Amino acid sequence: MLKLIIYLLTSPILEWGVHYLLHLMDNSFHNKHHIAVYINKYNKFKQFEDVEFWPLICIIICYKLNIMFCLITFTRYWICHTFIHFTKNKNNYLVKHHYTHHKFKKYNYCVSAIWPDVLFNTKFIEQK
C-alpha cells in the first residue's frame, strides 16, 4: 500500500518534469505535436498520426530495462494524452487543463493530474 501511495505522489511529478524538459529543450518531436494541435484548431484529432509516439519508445525501453515505475508512468501519460486529443468531452477538467497548455505553452505541463502544476506554480490562472 505504501508503494502505491509513493507511486501516486511521484509519478505525476515525473510526468510534469519530462514535459517541462521537452519545452525547455525545445524538443522538435514535441513541437510537431503542438503544431498539429494548432493546425487542427484545438479540436479533437481525427487521425491517429497526430498523436505523439515518443512515449511508446520510452515504454519499450523501460520494459526492456525492467524499470516498472517509468513504464507505468509513460503508459499512463500516453493513454491520458491520447484520450484527451480524441475525446469529444471538452468539459473534462483534464481536457481543459491540457488544451490550455497548448494555448499557453508555459503552463499546465502535467497531463494526468493538475496538482503538480499547482505545486510548481505552472498552473494557468485566468485573469478576470
DSSP file with accessible surface (Angstrom, degrees, kcal/mol):
  #  RESIDUE AA STRUCTURE BP1 BP2  ACC     N-H-->O    O-->H-N    N-H-->O    O-->H-N    TCO  KAPPA ALPHA  PHI   PSI    X-CA   Y-CA   Z-CA
    1    1 A M     >        0   0  172      0, 0.0     4,-2.1     0, 0.0     5,-0.2   0.000 360.0 360.0 360.0 -40.3    0.0    0.0    0.0
    2    2 A L  H  >  +     0   0  124      1,-0.2     4,-2.7     2,-0.2     5,-0.2   0.897 360.0  53.2 -62.8 -39.8    2.8    2.4    0.8
    3    3 A K  H  > S+     0   0  181      1,-0.2     4,-2.6     2,-0.2    -1,-0.2   0.885 107.8  51.4 -63.3 -37.6    4.4    1.8   -2.6
    4    4 A L  H  > S+     0   0   91      2,-0.2     4,-2.8     1,-0.2    -1,-0.2   0.929 110.5  48.0 -65.4 -42.7    1.1    2.6   -4.3
    5    5 A I  H  X S+     0   0   78     -4,-2.1     4,-1.6     2,-0.2    -2,-0.2   0.931 112.2  49.2 -63.5 -44.2    0.9    5.9   -2.4
    6    6 A I  H  X S+     0   0   87     -4,-2.7     4,-2.5     1,-0.2     5,-0.3   0.926 112.3  49.0 -61.4 -43.4    4.5    6.8   -3.2
    7    7 A Y  H  X S+     0   0   34     -4,-2.6     4,-2.9     1,-0.2    -2,-0.2   0.939 109.1  51.3 -60.9 -48.1    3.8    6.0   -6.9
    8    8 A L  H  < S+     0   0   84     -4,-2.8    -1,-0.2     1,-0.2    -2,-0.2   0.800 115.9  43.0 -63.4 -25.9    0.7    8.1   -7.0
    9    9 A L  H  < S+     0   0   98     -4,-1.6     4,-0.4    -5,-0.2    -1,-0.2   0.830 122.0  35.6 -86.6 -35.4    2.6   11.0   -5.5
   10   10 A T  H  X S+     0   0   55     -4,-2.5     4,-2.3    -5,-0.2     5,-0.2   0.804 103.1  68.8 -92.6 -29.2    5.8   10.8   -7.5
   11   11 A S  H  X S+     0   0    0     -4,-2.9     4,-2.6    -5,-0.3     5,-0.2   0.925 100.1  48.0 -60.2 -47.7    4.5    9.6  -10.9
   12   12 A P  H  > S+     0   0    3      0, 0.0     4,-2.7     0, 0.0    -1,-0.2   0.859 110.4  54.1 -63.0 -29.4    2.8   12.9  -11.8
   13   13 A I  H  > S+     0   0   61     -4,-0.4     4,-2.7     2,-0.2    -2,-0.2   0.922 108.9  47.8 -69.1 -41.0    5.9   14.8  -10.7
   14   14 A L  H  X S+     0   0   54     -4,-2.3     4,-2.6     2,-0.2     5,-0.2   0.935 112.8  49.4 -61.8 -45.1    8.0   12.7  -13.1
   15   15 A E  H  X S+     0   0    8     -4,-2.6     4,-2.3     1,-0.2     5,-0.2   0.928 111.8  48.0 -59.4 -46.6    5.4   13.3  -15.9
   16   16 A W  H  X S+     0   0   30     -4,-2.7     4,-2.8     1,-0.2    -1,-0.2   0.927 112.3  50.4 -58.6 -45.8    5.5   17.1  -15.2
   17   17 A G  H  X S+     0   0   21     -4,-2.7     4,-2.5     2,-0.2    -2,-0.2   0.900 110.4  47.6 -62.9 -43.9    9.3   17.1  -15.2
   18   18 A V  H  X S+     0   0   37     -4,-2.6     4,-2.2     2,-0.2    -1,-0.2   0.942 114.7  46.5 -63.5 -45.0    9.6   15.3  -18.5
   19   19 A H  H  X S+     0   0    2     -4,-2.3     4,-1.7    -5,-0.2    -2,-0.2   0.916 111.8  51.1 -65.0 -41.3    7.1   17.5  -20.2
   20   20 A Y  H  X S+     0   0   86     -4,-2.8     4,-2.6    -5,-0.2    -1,-0.2   0.931 110.1  50.2 -60.4 -43.7    8.7   20.6  -18.7
   21   21 A L  H  X S+     0   0   90     -4,-2.5     4,-2.8     1,-0.2    -1,-0.2   0.875 104.0  58.4 -63.8 -38.3   12.1   19.4  -20.1
   22   22 A L  H  <>S+     0   0   14     -4,-2.2     5,-2.7     1,-0.2    -1,-0.2   0.910 112.4  40.9 -57.3 -39.9   10.7   18.9  -23.5
   23   23 A H  H ><5S+     0   0   29     -4,-1.7     3,-1.0     3,-0.2    -2,-0.2   0.897 113.0  53.1 -75.0 -39.7    9.7   22.5  -23.6
   24   24 A L  H 3<5S+     0   0  115     -4,-2.6    -2,-0.2     1,-0.3    -1,-0.2   0.890 114.2  42.5 -61.7 -38.1   12.9   23.7  -22.0
   25   25 A M  T 3<5S-     0   0  123     -4,-2.8    -1,-0.3    -5,-0.2    -2,-0.2   0.442 107.6-126.7 -87.9  -1.6   14.9   21.8  -24.7
   26   26 A D  T < 5 -     0   0  108     -3,-1.0    -3,-0.2    -4,-0.2    -4,-0.1   0.932  33.1-153.0  53.5  49.5   12.6   23.0  -27.5
   27   27 A N     >< -     0   0   37     -5,-2.7     4,-2.4    -6,-0.2    -1,-0.2  -0.312  10.6-147.2 -61.1 125.9   12.2   19.3  -28.5
   28   28 A S  H  > S+     0   0   73      2,-0.2     4,-1.9     1,-0.2    -1,-0.1   0.857  95.5  53.1 -67.0 -38.0   11.3   19.0  -32.2
   29   29 A F  H  > S+     0   0  131      2,-0.2     4,-1.2     1,-0.2    -1,-0.2   0.939 113.5  43.6 -62.1 -44.3    9.1   15.9  -31.8
   30   30 A H  H  > S+     0   0    0      1,-0.2     4,-1.9     2,-0.2    -2,-0.2   0.885 109.5  56.7 -69.9 -36.3    7.0   17.6  -29.1
   31   31 A N  H  X S+     0   0   29     -4,-2.4     4,-2.4     1,-0.2    -1,-0.2   0.866 101.5  57.7 -62.0 -36.1    6.9   20.8  -31.1
   32   32 A K  H  X S+     0   0  132     -4,-1.9     4,-2.4     1,-0.2    -1,-0.2   0.883 104.7  51.9 -60.9 -37.1    5.4   18.9  -34.1
   33   33 A H  H  X S+     0   0    6     -4,-1.2     4,-2.3     2,-0.2    -2,-0.2   0.936 108.7  49.3 -64.7 -44.6    2.6   17.8  -31.7
   34   34 A H  H  X S+     0   0   13     -4,-1.9     4,-2.3     1,-0.2    -2,-0.2   0.901 111.2  50.3 -62.1 -38.7    1.9   21.4  -30.7
   35   35 A I  H  X S+     0   0   98     -4,-2.4     4,-3.0     2,-0.2     5,-0.3   0.919 108.5  52.1 -64.6 -42.7    1.8   22.4  -34.4
   36   36 A A  H  X S+     0   0   18     -4,-2.4     4,-1.9     1,-0.2    -2,-0.2   0.905 110.5  48.1 -61.4 -40.2   -0.6   19.6  -35.2
   37   37 A V  H  <>S+     0   0    1     -4,-2.3     5,-2.4     2,-0.2     6,-0.3   0.922 112.9  48.3 -66.4 -41.9   -2.9   20.7  -32.4
   38   38 A Y  H ><5S+     0   0  157     -4,-2.3     3,-1.8     1,-0.2    -2,-0.2   0.938 111.7  48.8 -64.1 -45.9   -2.7   24.4  -33.6
   39   39 A I  H 3<5S+     0   0  121     -4,-3.0    -1,-0.2     1,-0.3    -2,-0.2   0.874 107.8  55.7 -61.9 -35.9   -3.4   23.4  -37.3
   40   40 A N  T ><5S-     0   0   34     -4,-1.9     3,-1.5    -5,-0.3    -1,-0.3   0.379 114.4-121.1 -77.7   3.7   -6.4   21.3  -36.0
   41   41 A K  T < 5 -     0   0  155     -3,-1.8    -3,-0.2     1,-0.3    -2,-0.1   0.852  62.1 -65.5  57.4  37.8   -7.7   24.5  -34.4
   42   42 A Y  T 3 <S+     0   0   59     -5,-2.4    -1,-0.3     1,-0.2     2,-0.2   0.700 102.2 134.4  61.3  21.8   -7.7   22.8  -30.9
   43   43 A N    <   -     0   0   84     -3,-1.5    -1,-0.2    -6,-0.3    -3,-0.1  -0.525  67.3 -77.3 -91.4 169.9  -10.4   20.3  -32.0
   44   44 A K        -     0   0   62     -2,-0.2    42,-0.2     1,-0.1    -1,-0.2  -0.280  56.3-100.3 -65.1 151.0  -10.2   16.6  -31.3
   45   45 A F        -     0   0    1     40,-4.4    -1,-0.1     1,-0.1     3,-0.1  -0.433  28.1-169.1 -70.9 147.0   -7.9   14.6  -33.5
   46   46 A K  S    S+     0   0  164      1,-0.2     2,-0.4    -2,-0.1    -1,-0.1   0.536  71.2  49.7-108.9 -14.4   -9.4   12.7  -36.4
   47   47 A Q  S >  S-     0   0   92      1,-0.1     3,-1.2     0, 0.0     4,-0.2  -0.969  72.8-134.9-132.2 144.7   -6.4   10.7  -37.3
   48   48 A F  G >  S+     0   0  107     -2,-0.4     3,-1.8     1,-0.2    -1,-0.1   0.741  96.2  75.4 -69.5 -21.8   -4.0    8.6  -35.3
   49   49 A E  G 3  S+     0   0  142      1,-0.3    -1,-0.2    -3,-0.0     4,-0.1   0.696  85.6  64.8 -68.5 -14.9   -0.9   10.1  -36.9
   50   50 A D  G <  S+     0   0   35     -3,-1.2    -1,-0.3     2,-0.1    -2,-0.2   0.593  82.7  99.5 -80.8 -10.7   -1.3   13.3  -35.0
   51   51 A V  S <  S-     0   0    7     -3,-1.8     2,-0.3    -4,-0.2    31,-0.0  -0.480  84.4-106.7 -76.8 147.2   -0.7   11.5  -31.7
   52   52 A E        -     0   0    9     -2,-0.2     4,-0.1     1,-0.1    -1,-0.1  -0.573  32.4-177.2 -72.7 132.9    2.8   11.6  -30.1
   53   53 A F    >>  +     0   0   86     -2,-0.3     3,-1.1     1,-0.1     4,-1.0   0.533  60.6  90.7-108.5  -8.7    4.6    8.4  -30.4
   54   54 A W  H 3> S+     0   0   43      1,-0.3     4,-1.8     2,-0.2     3,-0.4   0.862  81.3  61.2 -58.9 -33.3    7.8    9.1  -28.5
   55   55 A P  H 3> S+     0   0    0      0, 0.0     4,-2.6     0, 0.0    -1,-0.3   0.858  97.6  59.3 -62.9 -29.4    6.3    7.9  -25.2
   56   56 A L  H <> S+     0   0   55     -3,-1.1     4,-2.3     2,-0.2    -2,-0.2   0.889 103.2  51.1 -64.5 -35.9    5.9    4.4  -26.8
   57   57 A I  H  X S+     0   0  104     -4,-1.0     4,-2.5    -3,-0.4    -1,-0.2   0.930 110.7  48.7 -64.5 -43.4    9.7    4.3  -27.4
   58   58 A C  H  X S+     0   0   32     -4,-1.8     4,-2.8     1,-0.2    -2,-0.2   0.894 109.5  53.0 -62.0 -39.5   10.2    5.2  -23.7
   59   59 A I  H  X S+     0   0   28     -4,-2.6     4,-2.3     2,-0.2    -2,-0.2   0.931 110.1  47.1 -62.5 -45.1    7.7    2.5  -22.7
   60   60 A I  H  X S+     0   0  100     -4,-2.3     4,-2.8     2,-0.2     5,-0.2   0.931 113.0  48.6 -63.6 -44.8    9.6   -0.2  -24.8
   61   61 A I  H  X S+     0   0   86     -4,-2.5     4,-2.3     1,-0.2    -2,-0.2   0.933 112.1  48.8 -61.5 -45.3   12.9    0.9  -23.3
   62   62 A C  H  <>S+     0   0   10     -4,-2.8     5,-2.9     1,-0.2     4,-0.4   0.882 111.8  50.2 -63.1 -36.7   11.5    0.8  -19.7
   63   63 A Y  H ><5S+     0   0  154     -4,-2.3     3,-1.0     3,-0.2    -2,-0.2   0.946 111.4  47.1 -64.9 -48.4   10.1   -2.6  -20.4
   64   64 A K  H 3<5S+     0   0  161     -4,-2.8    -2,-0.2     1,-0.3    -1,-0.2   0.847 117.0  43.5 -62.6 -34.9   13.4   -4.0  -21.8
   65   65 A L  T 3<5S-     0   0  112     -4,-2.3    -1,-0.3    -5,-0.2    -2,-0.2   0.427 110.3-124.0 -90.8   0.0   15.3   -2.5  -18.8
   66   66 A N  T < 5 +     0   0  118     -3,-1.0     2,-0.9    -4,-0.4    -3,-0.2   0.880  57.4 150.9  59.1  43.0   12.6   -3.7  -16.3
   67   67 A I     >< +     0   0   73     -5,-2.9     4,-2.3     1,-0.2    -1,-0.2  -0.762  16.3 175.2-103.1  83.5   12.0   -0.1  -15.0
   68   68 A M  H  > S+     0   0   78     -2,-0.9     4,-2.8     1,-0.2     5,-0.3   0.849  70.2  59.1 -64.5 -38.2    8.4   -0.6  -14.0
   69   69 A F  H  > S+     0   0   79      1,-0.2     4,-2.1     2,-0.2    -1,-0.2   0.955 113.3  38.6 -56.5 -50.0    7.9    2.7  -12.3
   70   70 A C  H  > S+     0   0   32      2,-0.2     4,-3.0     1,-0.2     5,-0.3   0.882 113.4  56.4 -70.6 -36.4    8.8    4.6  -15.5
   71   71 A L  H  X S+     0   0   30     -4,-2.3     4,-2.2     1,-0.2    -2,-0.2   0.950 111.4  42.7 -60.1 -47.2    7.0    2.1  -17.7
   72   72 A I  H  X S+     0   0   83     -4,-2.8     4,-2.8     2,-0.2     5,-0.2   0.910 114.6  51.3 -67.0 -39.6    3.7    2.6  -15.9
   73   73 A T  H  X S+     0   0    3     -4,-2.1     4,-2.6    -5,-0.3    -2,-0.2   0.945 112.7  43.8 -64.2 -48.0    4.2    6.4  -15.8
   74   74 A F  H  X S+     0   0   28     -4,-3.0     4,-2.7     2,-0.2    -1,-0.2   0.886 114.3  51.4 -65.4 -36.7    4.9    6.7  -19.5
   75   75 A T  H  X S+     0   0   44     -4,-2.2     4,-2.6    -5,-0.3     5,-0.2   0.937 111.2  46.8 -65.1 -45.7    2.0    4.3  -20.3
   76   76 A R  H  X S+     0   0   60     -4,-2.8     4,-2.6     1,-0.2     5,-0.3   0.922 113.4  49.5 -61.7 -43.8   -0.4    6.4  -18.1
   77   77 A Y  H  X S+     0   0    8     -4,-2.6     4,-3.1    -5,-0.2     5,-0.3   0.949 112.0  47.7 -58.2 -48.8    0.8    9.6  -19.7
   78   78 A W  H  X S+     0   0   45     -4,-2.7     4,-2.5     1,-0.2     5,-0.2   0.913 113.2  47.1 -65.0 -41.0    0.3    8.2  -23.2
   79   79 A I  H  X S+     0   0   99     -4,-2.6     4,-2.6     2,-0.2    -1,-0.2   0.951 116.0  44.4 -65.7 -47.9   -3.2    6.9  -22.5
   80   80 A C  H  X S+     0   0   30     -4,-2.6     4,-2.6    -5,-0.2    -2,-0.2   0.936 115.5  47.9 -60.3 -46.7   -4.3   10.1  -20.9
   81   81 A H  H  X S+     0   0    1     -4,-3.1     4,-1.7    -5,-0.3    -2,-0.2   0.917 113.1  46.8 -63.7 -43.6   -2.8   12.3  -23.6
   82   82 A T  H  X S+     0   0   18     -4,-2.5     4,-1.0    -5,-0.3    -1,-0.2   0.933 112.5  50.4 -65.3 -43.7   -4.2   10.3  -26.4
   83   83 A F  H >X S+     0   0  106     -4,-2.6     4,-2.1    -5,-0.2     3,-0.9   0.928 107.0  55.3 -58.2 -45.3   -7.7   10.2  -24.8
   84   84 A I  H 3< S+     0   0    2     -4,-2.6    -1,-0.2     1,-0.3    -2,-0.2   0.895 110.4  45.0 -56.5 -40.6   -7.5   14.0  -24.3
   85   85 A H  H 3< S+     0   0    1     -4,-1.7   -40,-4.4     1,-0.2    -1,-0.3   0.605 119.8  39.5 -84.8  -9.5   -6.9   14.6  -28.0
   86   86 A F  H << S+     0   0   59     -4,-1.0    -2,-0.2    -3,-0.9    -1,-0.2   0.554  91.5 102.1-111.4 -12.0   -9.6   12.1  -29.3
   87   87 A T     <  -     0   0   19     -4,-2.1   -43,-0.1    -5,-0.2   -42,-0.1  -0.385  58.3-151.0 -75.7 152.0  -12.4   12.7  -26.8
   88   88 A K  S    S+     0   0  172      1,-0.1     2,-1.5    -2,-0.1    -1,-0.1   0.527  73.1 101.0 -89.7 -11.2  -15.5   14.8  -27.7
   89   89 A N    >   +     0   0   76      1,-0.2     3,-1.0     2,-0.1     6,-0.2  -0.586  40.4 168.1 -81.8  89.1  -15.8   15.7  -24.0
   90   90 A K  T 3   +     0   0   73     -2,-1.5    -1,-0.2     1,-0.2     6,-0.0   0.561  69.9  67.8 -77.4  -8.0  -14.4   19.2  -23.9
   91   91 A N  T 3   +     0   0  126     -3,-0.1    -1,-0.2     4,-0.1     2,-0.1   0.537  69.0 114.0 -90.9  -7.3  -15.8   19.8  -20.3
   92   92 A N  S <> S-     0   0   43     -3,-1.0     4,-2.6     1,-0.1     5,-0.2  -0.445  71.5-131.2 -63.0 135.2  -13.5   17.2  -18.7
   93   93 A Y  H  > S+     0   0  148      1,-0.2     4,-2.3     2,-0.2    -1,-0.1   0.855 106.3  49.2 -63.2 -33.3  -11.1   19.1  -16.3
   94   94 A L  H  > S+     0   0   24      2,-0.2     4,-2.5     1,-0.2    -1,-0.2   0.873 110.0  51.8 -73.2 -34.0   -8.0   17.3  -17.7
   95   95 A V  H  > S+     0   0    1      2,-0.2     4,-2.7     1,-0.2     5,-0.3   0.954 113.0  44.6 -63.7 -48.4   -9.0   18.1  -21.3
   96   96 A K  H  X S+     0   0  109     -4,-2.6     4,-1.9     1,-0.2    -2,-0.2   0.922 113.0  52.0 -60.5 -43.5   -9.5   21.8  -20.4
   97   97 A H  H  X S+     0   0    8     -4,-2.3     4,-1.3    -5,-0.2    -2,-0.2   0.928 113.6  43.1 -59.7 -44.7   -6.2   21.8  -18.5
   98   98 A H  H  X S+     0   0    0     -4,-2.5     4,-1.6     2,-0.2    -2,-0.2   0.903 111.4  51.7 -74.6 -40.3   -4.3   20.3  -21.4
   99   99 A Y  H  X S+     0   0   16     -4,-2.7     4,-1.4     1,-0.2    -1,-0.2   0.855 105.8  57.0 -66.1 -29.0   -5.8   22.4  -24.1
  100  100 A T  H  X S+     0   0   35     -4,-1.9     4,-2.6    -5,-0.3    -1,-0.2   0.902 102.8  55.7 -63.8 -37.2   -4.9   25.4  -22.1
  101  101 A H  H  < S+     0   0    0     -4,-1.3     6,-0.3     1,-0.2    -2,-0.2   0.895 104.6  52.7 -60.4 -39.1   -1.3   24.2  -22.2
  102  102 A H  H  < S+     0   0    9     -4,-1.6     3,-0.3     1,-0.2    -1,-0.2   0.834 114.1  42.1 -68.6 -29.0   -1.5   24.2  -26.0
  103  103 A K  H  < S+     0   0  122     -4,-1.4     2,-0.4     1,-0.3    -2,-0.2   0.812 128.5  29.6 -83.8 -31.6   -2.7   27.8  -26.0
  104  104 A F  S >< S-     0   0   95     -4,-2.6     3,-1.8    -5,-0.2    -1,-0.3  -0.816  73.2-170.6-130.6  88.4   -0.2   28.9  -23.3
  105  105 A K  T 3  S+     0   0   84     -2,-0.4    -1,-0.1    -3,-0.3    -4,-0.1   0.608  78.7  64.8 -63.7 -13.7    2.9   26.7  -23.5
  106  106 A K  T 3  S+     0   0  164    -83,-0.0     2,-0.3     2,-0.0    -1,-0.3   0.340 101.6  59.7 -90.5   9.7    4.5   27.9  -20.3
  107  107 A Y  S <  S+     0   0   96     -3,-1.8    16,-0.2    -6,-0.3    -3,-0.1  -0.887  88.2  26.3-133.9 162.1    1.7   26.5  -18.2
  108  108 A N        +     0   0    4     14,-2.9    -1,-0.2    -2,-0.3    -7,-0.2   0.926  55.1 164.7  57.1  61.3   -0.1   23.2  -17.4
  109  109 A Y        +     0   0   14     -3,-0.1     2,-0.3    13,-0.1    -1,-0.1   0.775  49.2  83.9 -79.5 -29.3    2.7   20.6  -18.1
  110  110 A C        -     0   0    0      1,-0.1   -97,-0.1     4,-0.1   -94,-0.1  -0.619  52.8-175.0 -81.5 136.4    1.1   17.7  -16.3
  111  111 A V  S    S+     0   0    0     -2,-0.3    -1,-0.1   -99,-0.1   -13,-0.1   0.822  79.2  42.3 -98.2 -37.7   -1.4   15.7  -18.4
  112  112 A S  S    S+     0   0   18   -100,-0.1     2,-0.3     1,-0.1    -1,-0.1   0.495 123.6  19.3 -94.5  -3.3   -2.8   13.1  -15.9
  113  113 A A        -     0   0   13   -101,-0.1     4,-0.2     1,-0.1    -1,-0.1  -0.980  54.5-148.6-157.4 160.7   -3.2   15.4  -12.9
  114  114 A I  S >> S+     0   0   36     -2,-0.3     4,-1.4     2,-0.1     3,-1.2   0.732  82.3  80.1-103.2 -28.3   -3.4   19.1  -12.1
  115  115 A W  H 3> S+     0   0  102      1,-0.3     4,-3.0     2,-0.2     5,-0.2   0.797  84.9  59.8 -59.7 -32.3   -1.8   19.2   -8.7
  116  116 A P  H 3> S+     0   0    0      0, 0.0     4,-2.6     0, 0.0    -1,-0.3   0.899 105.3  50.9 -63.3 -33.9    1.9   19.2   -9.9
  117  117 A D  H <4>S+     0   0    0     -3,-1.2     5,-2.9     2,-0.2     6,-1.2   0.872 111.3  47.7 -68.7 -34.1    1.2   22.4  -11.8
  118  118 A V  H ><5S+     0   0   91     -4,-1.4     3,-1.2     3,-0.2    -1,-0.2   0.945 112.7  49.9 -66.2 -46.0   -0.2   23.9   -8.7
  119  119 A L  H 3<5S+     0   0  106     -4,-3.0    -2,-0.2     1,-0.3    -1,-0.2   0.897 117.7  37.8 -59.2 -44.2    2.8   22.7   -6.7
  120  120 A F  T 3<5S-     0   0   81     -4,-2.6    -1,-0.3    -5,-0.2    -2,-0.2   0.263 111.6-116.5 -95.6  10.8    5.4   24.1   -9.2
  121  121 A N  T < 5S+     0   0  138     -3,-1.2    -3,-0.2    -4,-0.2    -4,-0.1   0.858  83.4 116.4  59.0  39.6    3.4   27.3   -9.9
  122  122 A T      < +     0   0   16     -5,-2.9   -14,-2.9    -6,-0.2     2,-0.4   0.227  34.9 118.4-117.6   9.9    2.8   26.4  -13.6
  123  123 A K        -     0   0   75     -6,-1.2     2,-0.3   -16,-0.2    -9,-0.0  -0.662  69.7-119.6 -78.9 128.8   -1.0   26.1  -13.5
  124  124 A F        -     0   0   44     -2,-0.4     2,-0.5   -27,-0.1    -2,-0.1  -0.522  27.3-165.3 -69.0 128.6   -2.6   28.7  -15.7
  125  125 A I        -     0   0  113     -2,-0.3     2,-0.2     0, 0.0    -1,-0.0  -0.975  19.5-128.9-119.3 117.0   -4.9   31.0  -13.8
  126  126 A E        -     0   0  147     -2,-0.5     2,-0.4     1,-0.1    -2,-0.0  -0.431  18.9-130.5 -67.7 132.7   -7.2   33.1  -16.0
  127  127 A Q              0   0  166     -2,-0.2    -1,-0.1     1,-0.0     0, 0.0  -0.694 360.0 360.0 -83.8 131.8   -7.1   36.8  -15.3
  128  128 A K              0   0  241     -2,-0.4    -1,-0.0     0, 0.0     0, 0.0  -0.705 360.0 360.0-106.3 360.0  -10.5   38.3  -14.8
